[in-house]
Amino acid sequence: MSRTELSQQIRVIFGDTDAIGVVYYANYFRYFEVGRAELMRHLGKSYVDFQALGYDLPVLKSYCEHKSFARYDEILTVVTDVELLSKARVRYNYRLTNNDGKLVARGYTEHCTIDKQGKVVAIPQAFLDLINQK
């Protein structure tokens, strides 16, 4: 596993499930967010630190392919990695597996960097330095 990839465990709570007892489809994006936030911390800066520099990373695209079901109280593992797409865009890739290592879902989110006025700007060097460390 490279420095820009992180494995994080998440326990499914009852509130994450739907009427048929499986994780509600939209909650997979919440699990992806946990992976993204923990990867940032692993790299040395939290999202709050990034905002303190005057930047935000709004989501431009999100995608999730559901491969199997997850249920209440299961431990899921989200593996997250990051890749640069352009001077202002970054993509986080996610793989979510269950206790048995079976693929539950995979997907990605694409983000752009904006300043406090909402203008798209280049990814700050401090962020690039973090994700380019191996």
N, CA and C atoms as a LAMMPS dump frame, in Angstrom:
ITEM: TIMESTEP
0
ITEM: NUMBER OF ATOMS
402
ITEM: BOX BOUNDS ff ff ff
-5.0000000000000000e+02 5.0000000000000000e+02
-5.0000000000000000e+02 5.0000000000000000e+02
-5.0000000000000000e+02 5.0000000000000000e+02
ITEM: ATOMS id mol type element x y z
1 1 1 N 0.846 -1.18 0
2 1 2 C 0 0 0
3 1 3 C 0.89 1.241 0
4 2 1 N 0.611 2.171 -0.897
5 2 2 C 1.409 3.397 -0.966
6 2 3 C 0.96 4.381 0.107
7 3 1 N 1.746 5.418 0.283
8 3 2 C 1.404 6.45 1.266
9 3 3 C 0.091 7.136 0.909
10 4 1 N -0.259 7.188 -0.371
11 4 2 C -1.49 7.864 -0.779
12 4 3 C -2.664 6.895 -0.872
13 5 1 N -2.564 5.761 -0.161
14 5 2 C -3.668 4.813 -0.08
15 5 3 C -3.841 4.448 1.387
16 6 1 N -5.093 4.363 1.82
17 6 2 C -5.359 4.061 3.221
18 6 3 C -6.529 3.098 3.333
19 7 1 N -6.408 2.151 4.252
20 7 2 C -7.462 1.205 4.575
21 7 3 C -8.072 1.601 5.912
22 8 1 N -9.398 1.751 5.961
23 8 2 C -10.091 2.207 7.164
24 8 3 C -11.311 1.324 7.416
25 9 1 N -11.479 0.851 8.652
26 9 2 C -12.638 0.032 8.978
27 9 3 C -13.799 0.894 9.468
28 10 1 N -15.013 0.448 9.116
29 10 2 C -16.247 1.138 9.489
30 10 3 C -17.252 0.065 9.906
31 11 1 N -17.909 0.25 11.051
32 11 2 C -18.965 -0.679 11.468
33 11 3 C -20.304 -0.114 11.01
34 12 1 N -21.115 -0.952 10.389
35 12 2 C -22.441 -0.547 9.926
36 12 3 C -23.36 -0.412 11.14
37 13 1 N -23.934 0.773 11.318
38 13 2 C -24.898 0.975 12.4
39 13 3 C -26.314 0.713 11.873
40 14 1 N -27.255 0.468 12.784
41 14 2 C -28.624 0.161 12.397
42 14 3 C -29.232 1.27 11.541
43 15 1 N -28.91 2.529 11.883
44 15 2 C -29.449 3.665 11.136
45 15 3 C -28.975 3.745 9.696
46 16 1 N -27.951 2.975 9.336
47 16 2 C -27.452 2.947 7.958
48 16 3 C -28.253 2.001 7.068
49 17 1 N -29.114 1.189 7.681
50 17 2 C -29.824 0.167 6.905
51 17 3 C -31.224 0.633 6.518
52 18 1 N -31.782 -0.056 5.529
53 18 2 C -33.12 0.294 5.043
54 18 3 C -34.145 -0.745 5.512
55 19 1 N -35.332 -0.683 4.954
56 19 2 C -36.432 -1.552 5.374
57 19 3 C -36.166 -3.04 5.135
58 20 1 N -35.256 -3.375 4.227
59 20 2 C -34.966 -4.795 3.985
60 20 3 C -33.7 -5.243 4.699
61 21 1 N -33.146 -4.361 5.554
62 21 2 C -32.033 -4.755 6.406
63 21 3 C -30.65 -4.663 5.8
64 22 1 N -30.545 -4 4.664
65 22 2 C -29.23 -3.81 4.056
66 22 3 C -28.882 -2.325 4.076
67 23 1 N -27.607 -2.024 3.904
68 23 2 C -27.179 -0.626 3.909
69 23 3 C -27.889 0.119 2.776
70 24 1 N -28.517 1.221 3.138
71 24 2 C -29.186 2.095 2.183
72 24 3 C -28.154 2.634 1.203
73 25 1 N -28.475 2.636 -0.067
74 25 2 C -27.495 2.905 -1.125
75 25 3 C -26.741 4.22 -0.953
76 26 1 N -27.39 5.275 -0.508
77 26 2 C -26.726 6.574 -0.382
78 26 3 C -25.67 6.586 0.72
79 27 1 N -25.774 5.672 1.671
80 27 2 C -24.807 5.65 2.771
81 27 3 C -23.418 5.221 2.325
82 28 1 N -23.307 4.584 1.183
83 28 2 C -21.981 4.222 0.691
84 28 3 C -21.135 5.474 0.45
85 29 1 N -21.776 6.571 0.054
86 29 2 C -21.029 7.819 -0.129
87 29 3 C -20.537 8.361 1.211
88 30 1 N -21.282 8.106 2.292
89 30 2 C -20.804 8.488 3.63
90 30 3 C -19.568 7.676 3.991
91 31 1 N -19.572 6.394 3.655
92 31 2 C -18.4 5.558 3.922
93 31 3 C -17.207 6.035 3.098
94 32 1 N -17.476 6.429 1.859
95 32 2 C -16.409 6.978 1.024
96 32 3 C -15.838 8.239 1.674
97 33 1 N -16.714 9.071 2.235
98 33 2 C -16.245 10.299 2.877
99 33 3 C -15.357 9.99 4.077
100 34 1 N -15.71 8.959 4.84
101 34 2 C -14.854 8.548 5.964
102 34 3 C -13.47 8.185 5.432
103 35 1 N -13.432 7.416 4.355
104 35 2 C -12.154 7.038 3.759
105 35 3 C -11.354 8.236 3.302
106 36 1 N -12.021 9.184 2.673
107 36 2 C -11.353 10.392 2.169
108 36 3 C -10.805 11.229 3.328
109 37 1 N -11.606 11.428 4.359
110 37 2 C -11.17 12.235 5.504
111 37 3 C -10.003 11.579 6.23
112 38 1 N -10.065 10.267 6.409
113 38 2 C -8.984 9.572 7.108
114 38 3 C -7.715 9.532 6.27
115 39 1 N -7.853 9.438 4.947
116 39 2 C -6.67 9.495 4.09
117 39 3 C -5.976 10.844 4.232
118 40 1 N -6.752 11.923 4.254
119 40 2 C -6.162 13.255 4.424
120 40 3 C -5.395 13.329 5.748
121 41 1 N -6.011 12.828 6.822
122 41 2 C -5.325 12.841 8.127
123 41 3 C -4.053 12.005 8.076
124 42 1 N -4.126 10.862 7.402
125 42 2 C -2.973 9.977 7.25
126 42 3 C -1.828 10.684 6.528
127 43 1 N -2.178 11.525 5.567
128 43 2 C -1.17 12.256 4.811
129 43 3 C -0.584 13.425 5.611
130 44 1 N -1.25 13.807 6.693
131 44 2 C -0.68 14.831 7.56
132 44 3 C -1.502 16.087 7.735
133 45 1 N -2.6 16.214 7.007
134 45 2 C -3.458 17.391 7.138
135 45 3 C -4.916 16.959 7.04
136 46 1 N -5.75 17.55 7.869
137 46 2 C -7.177 17.259 7.784
138 46 3 C -7.83 18.214 6.78
139 47 1 N -9.08 17.952 6.464
140 47 2 C -9.811 18.841 5.569
141 47 3 C -9.93 20.236 6.185
142 48 1 N -10.06 20.297 7.504
143 48 2 C -10.126 21.584 8.201
144 48 3 C -8.842 22.38 7.962
145 49 1 N -7.7 21.699 7.966
146 49 2 C -6.427 22.372 7.678
147 49 3 C -6.425 22.952 6.268
148 50 1 N -6.977 22.192 5.325
149 50 2 C -7.062 22.643 3.936
150 50 3 C -7.947 23.89 3.847
151 51 1 N -9.07 23.882 4.567
152 51 2 C -9.956 25.047 4.575
153 51 3 C -9.277 26.252 5.217
154 52 1 N -8.465 26.019 6.229
155 52 2 C -7.759 27.113 6.899
156 52 3 C -6.798 27.824 5.952
157 53 1 N -6.352 27.123 4.921
158 53 2 C -5.498 27.741 3.904
159 53 3 C -6.307 28.592 2.93
160 54 1 N -7.66 28.5 3.032
161 54 2 C -8.528 29.314 2.175
162 54 3 C -9.116 28.557 0.996
163 55 1 N -9.161 27.243 1.077
164 55 2 C -9.63 26.426 -0.049
165 55 3 C -10.725 25.458 0.38
166 56 1 N -11.522 25.057 -0.596
167 56 2 C -12.502 23.994 -0.426
168 56 3 C -12.38 23.039 -1.599
169 57 1 N -12.901 21.837 -1.412
170 57 2 C -12.864 20.794 -2.452
171 57 3 C -14.274 20.263 -2.703
172 58 1 N -15.139 21.033 -3.356
173 58 2 C -16.484 20.53 -3.604
174 58 3 C -16.469 19.332 -4.561
175 59 1 N -17.459 18.479 -4.397
176 59 2 C -17.601 17.305 -5.258
177 59 3 C -18.185 17.733 -6.594
178 60 1 N -17.533 17.295 -7.67
179 60 2 C -18.036 17.553 -9.024
180 60 3 C -18.76 16.34 -9.589
181 61 1 N -18.224 15.16 -9.281
182 61 2 C -18.807 13.902 -9.756
183 61 3 C -18.723 12.889 -8.631
184 62 1 N -19.719 12.017 -8.585
185 62 2 C -19.659 10.899 -7.646
186 62 3 C -20.244 9.67 -8.337
187 63 1 N -19.641 8.537 -8.038
188 63 2 C -20.055 7.286 -8.676
189 63 3 C -19.894 6.158 -7.68
190 64 1 N -20.871 5.263 -7.651
191 64 2 C -20.787 4.083 -6.798
192 64 3 C -21.417 2.905 -7.527
193 65 1 N -20.663 1.83 -7.632
194 65 2 C -21.154 0.578 -8.218
195 65 3 C -21.313 -0.42 -7.077
196 66 1 N -22.533 -0.876 -6.871
197 66 2 C -22.841 -1.813 -5.788
198 66 3 C -22.662 -3.241 -6.294
199 67 1 N -21.836 -3.993 -5.582
200 67 2 C -21.508 -5.355 -6.02
201 67 3 C -22.171 -6.425 -5.157
202 68 1 N -22.4 -6.136 -3.871
203 68 2 C -23.089 -7.066 -2.973
204 68 3 C -23.676 -6.249 -1.826
205 69 1 N -24.365 -6.925 -0.908
206 69 2 C -25.027 -6.236 0.193
207 69 3 C -24.136 -6.137 1.425
208 70 1 N -24.33 -5.078 2.182
209 70 2 C -23.745 -4.961 3.522
210 70 3 C -24.916 -4.856 4.488
211 71 1 N -24.735 -5.405 5.683
212 71 2 C -25.818 -5.457 6.661
213 71 3 C -25.379 -4.873 8.003
214 72 1 N -26.375 -4.649 8.848
215 72 2 C -26.157 -4.112 10.183
216 72 3 C -25.08 -4.894 10.936
217 73 1 N -24.199 -4.158 11.607
218 73 2 C -23.142 -4.637 12.487
219 73 3 C -21.95 -5.257 11.757
220 74 1 N -21.98 -5.299 10.43
221 74 2 C -20.803 -5.774 9.696
222 74 3 C -19.683 -4.75 9.816
223 75 1 N -18.464 -5.262 9.785
224 75 2 C -17.3 -4.394 9.697
225 75 3 C -16.924 -4.32 8.224
226 76 1 N -16.935 -3.112 7.693
227 76 2 C -16.547 -2.891 6.305
228 76 3 C -15.172 -2.225 6.291
229 77 1 N -14.43 -2.474 5.233
230 77 2 C -13.14 -1.819 5.051
231 77 3 C -13.205 -0.993 3.786
232 78 1 N -12.939 0.295 3.919
233 78 2 C -12.864 1.167 2.751
234 78 3 C -11.393 1.467 2.488
235 79 1 N -10.964 1.166 1.273
236 79 2 C -9.609 1.489 0.837
237 79 3 C -9.733 2.685 -0.094
238 80 1 N -9.015 3.732 0.246
239 80 2 C -9.112 4.992 -0.487
240 80 3 C -7.747 5.369 -1.027
241 81 1 N -7.717 5.808 -2.28
242 81 2 C -6.486 6.39 -2.812
243 81 3 C -6.839 7.657 -3.574
244 82 1 N -5.826 8.466 -3.812
245 82 2 C -6.04 9.768 -4.441
246 82 3 C -5.16 9.875 -5.678
247 83 1 N -5.701 10.537 -6.702
248 83 2 C -4.913 10.804 -7.904
249 83 3 C -5.23 12.201 -8.416
250 84 1 N -4.227 12.84 -8.962
251 84 2 C -4.409 14.162 -9.565
252 84 3 C -4.955 13.995 -10.972
253 85 1 N -5.958 14.796 -11.314
254 85 2 C -6.524 14.761 -12.663
255 85 3 C -6.086 15.963 -13.487
256 86 1 N -5.867 17.084 -12.83
257 86 2 C -5.433 18.305 -13.508
258 86 3 C -4.87 19.257 -12.449
259 87 1 N -4.585 20.468 -12.864
260 87 2 C -4.055 21.454 -11.914
261 87 3 C -5.047 21.779 -10.799
262 88 1 N -6.352 21.619 -11.086
263 88 2 C -7.371 22.016 -10.118
264 88 3 C -8.284 20.863 -9.692
265 89 1 N -8.069 19.669 -10.25
266 89 2 C -8.99 18.558 -9.963
267 89 3 C -8.26 17.365 -9.38
268 90 1 N -8.962 16.714 -8.452
269 90 2 C -8.43 15.529 -7.801
270 90 3 C -9.543 14.472 -7.754
271 91 1 N -9.131 13.224 -7.811
272 91 2 C -10.088 12.112 -7.775
273 91 3 C -9.7 11.168 -6.645
274 92 1 N -10.687 10.806 -5.836
275 92 2 C -10.51 9.797 -4.797
276 92 3 C -11.216 8.53 -5.263
277 93 1 N -10.515 7.412 -5.206
278 93 2 C -11.063 6.113 -5.586
279 93 3 C -11.294 5.295 -4.326
280 94 1 N -12.377 4.522 -4.317
281 94 2 C -12.764 3.77 -3.125
282 94 3 C -13.103 2.325 -3.479
283 95 1 N -12.684 1.414 -2.601
284 95 2 C -13.099 0.008 -2.661
285 95 3 C -13.598 -0.358 -1.274
286 96 1 N -14.806 -0.893 -1.205
287 96 2 C -15.414 -1.24 0.071
288 96 3 C -15.62 -2.747 0.109
289 97 1 N -15.029 -3.408 1.11
290 97 2 C -15.145 -4.871 1.237
291 97 3 C -15.733 -5.22 2.597
292 98 1 N -16.264 -6.455 2.694
293 98 2 C -16.81 -6.919 3.968
294 98 3 C -15.774 -7.743 4.723
295 99 1 N -16.203 -8.35 5.845
296 99 2 C -15.295 -9.146 6.685
297 99 3 C -14.615 -10.272 5.926
298 100 1 N -15.301 -10.822 4.938
299 100 2 C -14.769 -11.941 4.162
300 100 3 C -13.899 -11.49 2.997
301 101 1 N -13.706 -10.188 2.866
302 101 2 C -12.915 -9.66 1.759
303 101 3 C -13.687 -9.531 0.466
304 102 1 N -14.999 -9.796 0.517
305 102 2 C -15.84 -9.694 -0.68
306 102 3 C -16.104 -8.227 -1.007
307 103 1 N -15.985 -7.884 -2.287
308 103 2 C -16.232 -6.514 -2.733
309 103 3 C -17.714 -6.177 -2.561
310 104 1 N -17.991 -5.136 -1.801
311 104 2 C -19.356 -4.669 -1.575
312 104 3 C -19.683 -3.54 -2.55
313 105 1 N -18.747 -2.615 -2.709
314 105 2 C -18.966 -1.482 -3.611
315 105 3 C -17.618 -0.888 -3.989
316 106 1 N -17.631 -0.193 -5.096
317 106 2 C -16.452 0.588 -5.502
318 106 3 C -16.958 1.846 -6.172
319 107 1 N -16.123 2.866 -6.141
320 107 2 C -16.555 4.112 -6.751
321 107 3 C -15.487 5.168 -6.671
322 108 1 N -15.9 6.394 -6.928
323 108 2 C -14.978 7.516 -6.887
324 108 3 C -15.747 8.803 -6.655
325 109 1 N -15.018 9.813 -6.236
326 109 2 C -15.521 11.182 -6.222
327 109 3 C -14.458 12.06 -6.853
328 110 1 N -14.893 13.009 -7.664
329 110 2 C -13.987 13.991 -8.261
330 110 3 C -14.295 15.349 -7.661
331 111 1 N -13.236 16.083 -7.339
332 111 2 C -13.346 17.364 -6.662
333 111 3 C -12.518 18.406 -7.405
334 112 1 N -12.95 19.651 -7.317
335 112 2 C -12.116 20.742 -7.803
336 112 3 C -11.725 21.605 -6.616
337 113 1 N -10.703 22.385 -6.782
338 113 2 C -10.246 23.288 -5.737
339 113 3 C -10.826 24.669 -6.012
340 114 1 N -11.474 25.234 -4.987
341 114 2 C -11.985 26.595 -5.114
342 114 3 C -11.464 27.437 -3.955
343 115 1 N -11.388 28.748 -4.207
344 115 2 C -11.013 29.668 -3.137
345 115 3 C -12.284 30.1 -2.399
346 116 1 N -12.148 30.98 -1.445
347 116 2 C -13.29 31.412 -0.619
348 116 3 C -14.339 32.193 -1.41
349 117 1 N -13.972 32.702 -2.576
350 117 2 C -14.935 33.401 -3.428
351 117 3 C -15.64 32.433 -4.382
352 118 1 N -15.276 31.161 -4.33
353 118 2 C -15.906 30.165 -5.183
354 118 3 C -15.265 30.022 -6.545
355 119 1 N -14.125 30.651 -6.748
356 119 2 C -13.422 30.586 -8.031
357 119 3 C -12.544 29.341 -8.065
358 120 1 N -12.596 28.619 -9.185
359 120 2 C -11.742 27.453 -9.355
360 120 3 C -10.294 27.917 -9.451
361 121 1 N -9.44 27.301 -8.638
362 121 2 C -8.024 27.666 -8.575
363 121 3 C -7.177 26.395 -8.61
364 122 1 N -5.894 26.577 -8.834
365 122 2 C -4.965 25.446 -8.819
366 122 3 C -4.883 24.853 -7.416
367 123 1 N -4.661 23.561 -7.37
368 123 2 C -4.474 22.884 -6.089
369 123 3 C -3.265 23.51 -5.409
370 124 1 N -3.388 23.899 -4.134
371 124 2 C -2.255 24.542 -3.466
372 124 3 C -1.06 23.599 -3.329
373 125 1 N 0.113 24.165 -3.38
374 125 2 C 1.345 23.383 -3.315
375 125 3 C 1.419 22.529 -2.051
376 126 1 N 0.908 23.031 -0.94
377 126 2 C 0.944 22.273 0.32
378 126 3 C 0.201 20.943 0.174
379 127 1 N -0.918 20.945 -0.543
380 127 2 C -1.681 19.725 -0.785
381 127 3 C -0.94 18.812 -1.754
382 128 1 N -0.386 19.389 -2.812
383 128 2 C 0.378 18.603 -3.774
384 128 3 C 1.557 17.908 -3.097
385 129 1 N 2.227 18.634 -2.217
386 129 2 C 3.368 18.049 -1.495
387 129 3 C 2.925 16.83 -0.682
388 130 1 N 1.753 16.918 -0.064
389 130 2 C 1.258 15.79 0.725
390 130 3 C 0.989 14.56 -0.131
391 131 1 N 0.285 14.752 -1.234
392 131 2 C -0.104 13.575 -2.021
393 131 3 C 1.024 13.058 -2.914
394 132 1 N 2.055 13.862 -3.118
395 132 2 C 3.179 13.396 -3.914
396 132 3 C 4.243 12.677 -3.095
397 133 1 N 4.11 12.679 -1.765
398 133 2 C 5.03 11.926 -0.916
399 133 3 C 4.739 10.441 -1.079
400 134 1 N 5.758 9.666 -1.127
401 134 2 C 5.587 8.199 -1.256
402 134 3 C 6.129 7.52 -0.032
